[in-house]
Amino acid sequence: MDSFLIAGLGNIGDEYEETRHNIGFKVLDAFAQKHKIVFDNRKRYGSIAECSLKGKHIILLKPSTFMNLSGKAIRYWMTEGKVPLHRVLVVLDDLALPFGSLRLKSQGSDGGHNGLKSIQEILNTTNYPRLRFGIENNFPKGGQVNYVLGQWSAEERIKLPEYITKTVDTIESFCLIGIERTMNTYNKK
């Protein structure tokens, strides 16, 4: 059975739960809820939930290492789950994309994202799939940290469930039909 590791990036702690930077955690929570599975937060380097999806073994990871050390958790669970790099998918926030838009890529730069910097450093490559969730860059000069660590606006909260559902669908597609066909389907929407 092919195994997949879906790593949602975020920061642990109640104060970060509803922030833009934690969209990776929020998406994985929605995936787990849809598939009626529960995270075990007693695992090494993160909270883990596992399920089977049409013959594929899915491991969901919410790293407990904080954003800037996400690579340690991903490397550990890749090894533990015997998951090859091309079947790892990192879900994260992206300031350069409009709110709610998705971009699935098979490789790329860290784009200034500390989570991706850590993964690149630990895995020694940029050739791993990532799913970027647009959070927009609606902040004044010098306000980036407060923005990404800030809570969703009232308007964003209204649309968020719809966008999260689309993100979960994209993850399922990645696991079932592969990255190329999934990019052709979801990167256009």
Secondary structure, DSSP 8 states (H G I E B T S, - for coil): --EEEEEE----SGGGTTBGGGHHHHHHHHHHHHTT---BTTSTTEEEEEEEETTEEEEEEEESS-GGGHHHHHHHHHHHHT--GGGEEEEEEETTS-TT-EEEESS---TT-HHHHHHHHHHT-S-S-EEEEE----S-TT-HHHHHTSB--HHHHHHHHHHHHHHHHHHHHHHHH-HHHHHHHHTT-
